[in-house]
Amino acid sequence: MPSLNLVSRKFFPAGSVFLLLLILTPGRGVAETGEKNSDWLWQPWIGTAGGYESDLILDPDFSWQVVPGGGFIELSPGFRLIRPLSDRTSFRLLNRNTVERFFNSEGRTLFASSLLGDFRFRGQSAFRGRATLNVDYFNDSGSDSFRRLSGGGEVGAGAQFARWGFEISGYLQGRRYPNVLALADNNQTLTYTESHHGMAGYLIWNPLGNLFFKGTLNGRRTDSVDPVYESTSWTASGSVEYLLMTGTWLSGNLSRQSRDFSNRIPGEDHDSYAQVGVGLSRVLTSHLNLSVRYAHSAYTYPLGGEQKTDRFSVGVTWQFGKKSPPIMIRTMDSAGPRRGGYTAGNAVPFRIQASDAKSVALVGSFNNWNPQANPLRKTDQGWWETSLVLGAGTHEYLYLVDGEQVVPPEADRTVADGFGGFNGILQISPINGNAGP
């Protein structure tokens, strides 16, 4: 069983690694979004949301405590920094922050912040690899007991093909609750700490041009300074995303966790948690996204009984930066890549109309989102164009117009980038394969 010092030491070196990477990595510094001659791609965003939650299941990993819900508002700023290290490797620094205020008798305010450093490698064929370090913080104004600091690392490897991809990863996490005391095996009272280690498998399948399936299976072992909380758990989750029309996605998700405690008597050694949700998201402009979501959750206690929670929210996310250039997004022809029209080894043309722009670049998964890798050249009537030979598979991409991110107007499919924005999707078929719809 890990000692207090062993677990708590995991947090601070992770944060130090991020600072060292920022300071020691050579480059010309952080610039505005996609600014020309910058080694970094800077993508800030801010989200706001409001809604209602019937009850709040707080901190399910620790105690599954349920507190009153009510109406709430939420503010969630964050950013993503991407630095290409070579034509096949890149480093990403991601930050998410969430402040959530509940309007109920307790007036609770929740704050969560996470910082993640991600090194990614893309092989010559379908192989993909990554190494990740993270630091997270959570605080609840209603109870100091749930204040926690956590961190750790994960290593994953997998492959991405034309219609599907997978990843297998292993991880190690540590968590410390500074205001909670626990009784250790030697009857010594210590600050409560725990560590998690496990493996996860991830699968994505794109059978049709406008339909995505995703599934995850996660096995985890928890070791705690308090033996009562030592456990083994399994979590299975799945989601589906369907493109109703350009820029509008309908989604659904289902997840279930089953946990067995190692040092509790029979009948009190098992609990479970399940959630089902549906959502609708819409790209309003190149900067603004709207989302609507409903989720139902249920927790089954070790001694029997069930606690249910319903949550409904409406949110808007804004990717801010310099003023958008006058681009004909709604009325322009599909001048870029044609859906289902290209196979590996053939040149793919990229064209966008931006009459007043000074520079246009193409960034995507095929060039590690490097704004210097593929600039477009200006032609007649305000058009900018270039062409690339891409390998088979599913590629995500964006245009940078005067440093501003623009979702490809010609994209028949878009996919959420996980940070409040959307990327265009380009499908390249194998040489002897079918392009699909």
C-alpha positions as CSV (number, residue, x, y, z in Angstrom):
1,M,0.0,0.0,0.0
2,P,1.5,3.4,-0.9
3,S,2.4,5.7,1.9
4,L,1.3,9.3,2.2
5,N,4.6,10.7,1.0
6,L,4.7,8.3,-2.0
7,V,1.3,9.3,-3.2
8,S,1.6,13.1,-2.6
9,R,4.9,13.4,-4.4
10,K,3.2,12.5,-7.7
11,F,1.5,15.9,-8.0
12,F,4.2,18.6,-8.0
13,P,6.8,17.1,-10.4
14,A,4.1,16.9,-13.0
15,G,3.5,20.6,-12.8
16,S,7.2,21.2,-12.9
17,V,7.5,19.2,-16.1
18,F,5.0,21.5,-17.8
19,L,6.9,24.6,-16.8
20,L,10.3,23.1,-17.9
21,L,8.8,22.2,-21.3
22,L,7.6,25.7,-21.8
23,I,10.8,27.3,-20.7
24,L,13.4,25.0,-22.3
25,T,11.7,24.1,-25.6
26,P,13.3,26.3,-28.2
27,G,11.1,28.5,-30.3
28,R,10.1,32.1,-30.9
29,G,7.5,32.1,-28.1
30,V,3.7,32.0,-27.9
31,A,1.9,34.1,-30.4
32,E,-1.7,35.0,-31.2
33,T,-3.9,32.4,-32.7
34,G,-2.0,30.8,-35.6
35,E,0.2,33.9,-36.1
36,K,2.6,33.7,-38.9
37,N,6.2,32.8,-38.0
38,S,5.1,31.4,-34.7
39,D,6.1,27.9,-33.5
40,W,2.9,27.7,-31.3
41,L,-0.7,27.5,-32.3
42,W,-2.7,29.3,-29.6
43,Q,-6.4,28.4,-29.2
44,P,-8.2,30.2,-26.3
45,W,-12.0,29.7,-25.6
46,I,-14.6,30.5,-23.0
47,G,-17.9,28.8,-22.4
48,T,-21.0,29.7,-20.5
49,A,-24.0,27.5,-19.5
50,G,-27.1,27.5,-17.4
51,G,-29.6,24.8,-16.4
52,Y,-31.1,22.8,-13.6
53,E,-29.9,19.7,-11.7
54,S,-32.2,17.8,-9.4
55,D,-29.5,16.6,-7.1
56,L,-25.7,16.7,-7.3
57,I,-23.7,13.5,-6.9
58,L,-20.4,14.9,-5.6
59,D,-17.1,13.2,-5.9
60,P,-18.2,9.6,-6.8
61,D,-14.6,8.3,-6.6
62,F,-14.4,9.1,-2.9
63,S,-17.8,8.9,-1.1
64,W,-20.6,9.3,-3.6
65,Q,-22.1,12.0,-1.4
66,V,-25.3,13.5,-2.7
67,V,-26.1,17.2,-2.1
68,P,-29.1,19.3,-3.2
69,G,-29.0,20.6,-6.7
70,G,-31.1,23.4,-8.2
71,G,-30.6,26.0,-10.9
72,F,-27.0,26.8,-11.8
73,I,-24.8,28.9,-14.0
74,E,-21.4,27.9,-15.3
75,L,-18.4,29.7,-16.6
76,S,-15.6,27.6,-18.3
77,P,-12.5,29.4,-19.8
78,G,-9.6,27.4,-21.2
79,F,-7.0,27.2,-23.9
80,R,-5.0,24.8,-26.0
81,L,-1.4,25.3,-27.1
82,I,0.0,23.2,-29.9
83,R,3.7,23.1,-30.8
84,P,4.9,20.9,-33.7
85,L,8.2,19.3,-32.9
86,S,8.7,17.6,-36.2
87,D,6.6,16.4,-39.2
88,R,5.4,13.5,-37.0
89,T,5.5,14.7,-33.4
90,S,3.8,17.5,-31.5
91,F,3.4,18.8,-28.0
92,R,0.0,20.1,-26.7
93,L,-0.7,22.0,-23.5
94,L,-4.4,22.0,-22.5
95,N,-6.1,23.9,-19.7
96,R,-9.7,23.7,-18.6
97,N,-11.3,25.7,-15.8
98,T,-14.9,25.5,-14.6
99,V,-16.8,27.6,-12.0
100,E,-20.3,26.4,-11.3
101,R,-22.7,28.3,-9.0
102,F,-25.9,26.6,-7.6
103,F,-28.8,28.7,-6.6
104,N,-30.2,26.7,-3.7
105,S,-30.4,26.8,0.1
106,E,-26.7,26.1,0.4
107,G,-25.5,28.4,-2.4
108,R,-22.7,26.0,-3.4
109,T,-19.9,27.1,-5.7
110,L,-17.8,24.4,-7.4
111,F,-14.4,25.1,-9.0
112,A,-12.3,22.7,-11.1
113,S,-9.1,23.2,-13.0
114,S,-7.0,20.9,-15.0
115,L,-3.6,21.2,-16.8
116,L,-2.5,18.6,-19.2
117,G,0.7,18.1,-21.3
118,D,0.4,15.8,-24.2
119,F,3.2,14.5,-26.4
120,R,2.0,12.8,-29.6
121,F,3.7,10.7,-32.3
122,R,2.4,9.7,-35.7
123,G,4.0,6.8,-37.5
124,Q,4.6,6.4,-41.2
125,S,1.6,4.0,-41.4
126,A,-1.4,3.9,-39.2
127,F,0.5,3.8,-35.9
128,R,-0.2,6.5,-33.3
129,G,1.4,7.0,-29.8
130,R,1.1,9.5,-27.0
131,A,2.4,10.3,-23.5
132,T,0.4,12.5,-21.1
133,L,1.0,14.2,-17.8
134,N,-1.8,16.0,-15.9
135,V,-2.5,18.0,-12.7
136,D,-6.1,18.6,-11.5
137,Y,-7.6,20.6,-8.7
138,F,-11.2,20.6,-7.3
139,N,-12.9,22.7,-4.5
140,D,-16.4,22.9,-3.2
141,S,-17.4,25.9,-1.1
142,G,-20.0,23.8,0.8
143,S,-17.5,21.4,2.2
144,D,-13.7,21.6,2.7
145,S,-13.7,17.8,2.8
146,F,-13.9,17.5,-0.9
147,R,-11.0,19.8,-1.8
148,R,-8.5,17.7,-3.7
149,L,-5.3,17.8,-5.7
150,S,-4.5,15.0,-8.2
151,G,-2.1,14.2,-10.9
152,G,-0.4,11.5,-12.8
153,G,0.5,10.2,-16.3
154,E,-0.7,8.0,-19.1
155,V,1.0,6.3,-22.1
156,G,-1.1,5.1,-25.0
157,A,-0.5,3.5,-28.4
158,G,-2.9,2.5,-31.2
159,A,-3.7,2.9,-34.9
160,Q,-6.1,4.9,-37.1
161,F,-7.4,3.5,-40.3
162,A,-9.8,4.8,-43.0
163,R,-13.0,3.9,-41.1
164,W,-11.9,3.0,-37.6
165,G,-9.2,3.4,-35.0
166,F,-8.2,2.1,-31.5
167,E,-5.9,2.9,-28.6
168,I,-4.7,0.9,-25.6
169,S,-3.3,2.9,-22.7
170,G,-1.9,2.4,-19.2
171,Y,-2.1,5.1,-16.5
172,L,-1.1,6.0,-12.9
173,Q,-2.8,8.7,-10.9
174,G,-2.4,10.0,-7.3
175,R,-5.0,12.0,-5.3
176,R,-4.7,13.9,-2.0
177,Y,-7.5,15.3,0.2
178,P,-5.8,17.8,2.4
179,N,-8.7,18.3,4.8
180,V,-9.6,14.7,5.3
181,L,-7.9,12.4,7.9
182,A,-7.8,8.7,7.6
183,L,-6.7,5.8,9.8
184,A,-3.9,3.8,8.2
185,D,-3.1,0.1,8.8
186,N,-0.7,1.0,11.6
187,N,-3.5,3.0,13.4
188,Q,-1.7,6.3,12.6
189,T,-3.9,9.2,11.5
190,L,-2.8,10.6,8.2
191,T,-4.1,12.9,5.5
192,Y,-6.3,10.9,3.1
193,T,-4.5,9.9,-0.1
194,E,-5.1,7.3,-2.7
195,S,-3.5,6.1,-5.9
196,H,-5.1,4.6,-9.1
197,H,-3.5,2.5,-11.7
198,G,-5.1,0.6,-14.6
199,M,-5.5,0.1,-18.3
200,A,-8.0,1.4,-20.8
201,G,-9.1,0.5,-24.4
202,Y,-10.6,2.9,-26.8
203,L,-12.3,2.2,-30.1
204,I,-13.8,4.6,-32.7
205,W,-15.8,3.4,-35.8
206,N,-17.1,5.5,-38.7
207,P,-19.3,3.2,-40.7
208,L,-21.0,6.1,-42.6
209,G,-19.8,9.6,-43.5
210,N,-22.2,11.2,-40.9
211,L,-22.1,8.6,-38.1
212,F,-19.5,7.9,-35.4
213,F,-19.5,5.2,-32.7
214,K,-17.0,5.4,-29.8
215,G,-16.4,2.9,-27.0
216,T,-14.2,2.7,-23.9
217,L,-13.4,0.0,-21.4
218,N,-11.5,1.0,-18.3
219,G,-10.1,-1.3,-15.5
220,R,-8.8,0.4,-12.4
221,R,-7.2,-0.6,-9.1
222,T,-7.4,1.9,-6.2
223,D,-5.0,1.7,-3.2
224,S,-5.7,4.0,-0.3
225,V,-4.1,5.1,3.0
226,D,-7.5,3.9,4.5
227,P,-8.0,0.2,3.6
228,V,-11.8,0.7,3.6
229,Y,-11.6,2.5,0.3
230,E,-9.3,0.1,-1.6
231,S,-11.2,-1.2,-4.6
232,T,-11.2,-2.6,-8.1
233,S,-13.6,-1.1,-10.7
234,W,-14.6,-1.5,-14.3
235,T,-16.2,1.2,-16.4
236,A,-17.7,0.7,-19.8
237,S,-18.9,3.6,-21.9
238,G,-20.2,4.2,-25.4
239,S,-21.4,7.1,-27.5
240,V,-22.8,7.8,-30.9
241,E,-22.6,11.0,-32.9
242,Y,-24.8,11.7,-35.9
243,L,-24.6,14.6,-38.3
244,L,-28.1,15.9,-38.9
245,M,-26.9,18.7,-41.2
246,T,-23.8,20.7,-41.8
247,G,-22.5,21.9,-38.4
248,T,-25.3,20.2,-36.4
249,W,-24.6,17.0,-34.4
250,L,-27.0,14.8,-32.4
251,S,-25.2,12.7,-29.7
252,G,-26.0,10.1,-27.1
253,N,-23.9,8.4,-24.5
254,L,-24.2,5.5,-22.0
255,S,-21.7,4.6,-19.3
256,R,-21.7,2.2,-16.3
257,Q,-19.2,1.7,-13.5
258,S,-19.1,-1.3,-11.2
259,R,-16.8,-1.2,-8.1
260,D,-15.9,-3.9,-5.6
261,F,-14.2,-3.0,-2.3
262,S,-11.4,-5.2,-1.1
263,N,-11.7,-4.8,2.7
264,R,-15.5,-4.6,3.4
265,I,-17.8,-7.3,4.6
266,P,-20.1,-9.1,2.1
267,G,-23.2,-7.1,1.3
268,E,-21.3,-3.8,1.8
269,D,-18.5,-4.4,-0.7
270,H,-20.1,-3.3,-4.0
271,D,-21.6,-0.2,-5.6
272,S,-22.3,1.0,-9.1
273,Y,-22.9,4.2,-11.1
274,A,-24.6,4.6,-14.4
275,Q,-25.4,7.6,-16.7
276,V,-27.3,8.0,-20.0
277,G,-27.4,11.3,-21.9
278,V,-28.4,13.0,-25.1
279,G,-27.2,16.2,-26.6
280,L,-27.5,18.6,-29.6
281,S,-24.7,20.9,-30.8
282,R,-24.7,23.5,-33.5
283,V,-21.9,25.6,-35.1
284,L,-23.4,29.1,-35.2
285,T,-20.3,30.9,-36.6
286,S,-16.6,30.2,-36.9
287,H,-16.3,31.5,-33.3
288,L,-19.6,30.5,-31.7
289,N,-21.0,27.0,-30.8
290,L,-24.4,26.2,-29.1
291,S,-25.0,23.0,-27.2
292,V,-28.1,21.5,-25.4
293,R,-27.7,18.5,-23.1
294,Y,-29.7,16.2,-20.8
295,A,-28.3,13.5,-18.6
296,H,-29.8,11.0,-16.1
297,S,-27.5,9.4,-13.5
298,A,-28.1,6.7,-10.9
299,Y,-26.0,5.5,-8.0
300,T,-26.6,2.2,-6.2
301,Y,-25.4,2.2,-2.6
302,P,-23.5,-0.7,-1.0
303,L,-26.3,-1.3,1.5
304,G,-29.0,-1.0,-1.2
305,G,-31.1,1.9,-2.3
306,E,-30.6,4.2,-5.3
307,Q,-30.0,7.9,-5.8
308,K,-31.0,9.4,-9.1
309,T,-30.0,12.7,-10.6
310,D,-31.3,14.6,-13.7
311,R,-29.4,17.5,-15.3
312,F,-30.4,19.8,-18.1
313,S,-28.1,22.5,-19.5
314,V,-27.9,25.0,-22.4
315,G,-24.4,26.4,-23.2
316,V,-22.5,28.6,-25.6
317,T,-18.8,28.4,-26.3
318,W,-16.8,31.2,-27.9
319,Q,-13.4,30.8,-29.5
320,F,-12.1,34.3,-29.3
321,G,-9.2,36.0,-31.1
322,K,-8.9,38.7,-33.8
323,K,-11.9,39.8,-35.7
324,S,-13.0,37.2,-38.3
325,P,-12.2,38.2,-42.0
326,P,-15.1,38.5,-44.4
327,I,-15.2,34.9,-45.7
328,M,-18.2,33.7,-47.7
329,I,-18.9,30.7,-45.5
330,R,-22.6,30.1,-46.2
331,T,-22.8,31.0,-49.9
332,M,-19.5,29.8,-51.3
333,D,-19.2,26.7,-53.5
334,S,-17.7,23.5,-52.2
335,A,-14.4,24.5,-53.6
336,G,-12.2,22.4,-51.3
337,P,-11.9,18.6,-51.0
338,R,-14.9,16.7,-52.4
339,R,-16.4,14.1,-50.1
340,G,-15.5,10.6,-51.2
341,G,-13.5,11.9,-54.1
342,Y,-9.8,11.1,-53.2
343,T,-7.6,8.1,-52.6
344,A,-4.2,7.8,-51.0
345,G,-1.4,9.0,-53.3
346,N,-3.5,11.6,-55.2
347,A,-3.3,15.3,-54.7
348,V,-6.1,16.9,-52.7
349,P,-6.9,20.6,-53.6
350,F,-7.8,23.0,-50.8
351,R,-9.4,26.3,-51.7
352,I,-11.1,29.0,-49.7
353,Q,-12.2,32.5,-50.6
354,A,-10.9,35.4,-48.4
355,S,-10.6,38.5,-50.5
356,D,-9.2,40.8,-47.8
357,A,-6.9,38.3,-46.0
358,K,-3.2,38.8,-45.9
359,S,-2.3,35.1,-45.2
360,V,-4.1,31.7,-45.2
361,A,-2.7,28.5,-43.9
362,L,-3.9,24.9,-43.7
363,V,-3.5,23.1,-40.4
364,G,-4.6,19.6,-39.5
365,S,-3.8,16.2,-38.1
366,F,-1.7,15.5,-41.2
367,N,0.8,18.3,-40.4
368,N,0.5,18.3,-36.6
369,W,-1.4,21.5,-36.7
370,N,1.7,23.4,-37.8
371,P,0.7,26.8,-39.2
372,Q,4.0,27.1,-41.1
373,A,3.8,23.7,-42.8
374,N,1.2,24.4,-45.6
375,P,0.5,28.0,-46.5
376,L,-2.0,28.7,-49.3
377,R,-1.2,31.0,-52.2
378,K,-3.5,33.7,-53.4
379,T,-5.0,33.5,-56.8
380,D,-7.7,35.4,-58.8
381,Q,-10.9,36.8,-57.3
382,G,-9.8,36.4,-53.7
383,W,-9.2,32.7,-53.7
384,W,-6.4,31.0,-51.8
385,E,-5.3,27.5,-52.7
386,T,-2.9,24.7,-52.3
387,S,-2.8,20.9,-52.8
388,L,-1.4,18.0,-50.7
389,V,-0.9,14.3,-51.1
390,L,-2.4,12.6,-48.0
391,G,-2.3,9.0,-46.7
392,A,-5.4,6.9,-46.3
393,G,-7.5,7.5,-43.2
394,T,-9.7,10.2,-41.5
395,H,-8.0,13.6,-41.3
396,E,-9.2,16.6,-39.3
397,Y,-8.3,20.1,-40.5
398,L,-8.9,23.9,-40.3
399,Y,-8.0,27.0,-42.2
400,L,-6.1,29.8,-40.5
401,V,-7.1,33.1,-42.2
402,D,-4.9,36.0,-40.9
403,G,-4.3,33.7,-37.9
404,E,-8.0,33.1,-37.3
405,Q,-9.4,29.6,-37.1
406,V,-12.1,28.9,-39.8
407,V,-14.1,25.7,-40.0
408,P,-13.7,24.5,-43.6
409,P,-16.8,25.8,-45.5
410,E,-16.7,22.8,-47.9
411,A,-16.6,20.2,-45.1
412,D,-19.6,17.9,-45.3
413,R,-18.7,16.6,-41.8
414,T,-17.4,18.3,-38.7
415,V,-16.3,16.9,-35.4
416,A,-16.0,18.4,-32.0
417,D,-12.4,19.1,-31.1
418,G,-13.0,18.6,-27.4
419,F,-12.4,22.2,-26.5
420,G,-15.6,23.9,-27.6
421,G,-14.8,24.1,-31.3
422,F,-15.1,22.0,-34.4
423,N,-12.8,20.7,-37.1
424,G,-13.5,19.7,-40.6
425,I,-13.3,16.0,-41.6
426,L,-11.6,14.7,-44.8
427,Q,-11.8,11.0,-45.7
428,I,-9.0,9.6,-47.8
429,S,-9.6,6.0,-49.1
430,P,-6.9,3.4,-49.6
431,I,-5.6,3.0,-53.1
432,N,-7.7,-0.2,-53.7
433,G,-10.6,0.9,-51.3
434,N,-13.9,2.6,-51.6
435,A,-14.3,6.3,-50.7
436,G,-17.6,5.7,-49.1
437,P,-20.4,8.2,-48.9
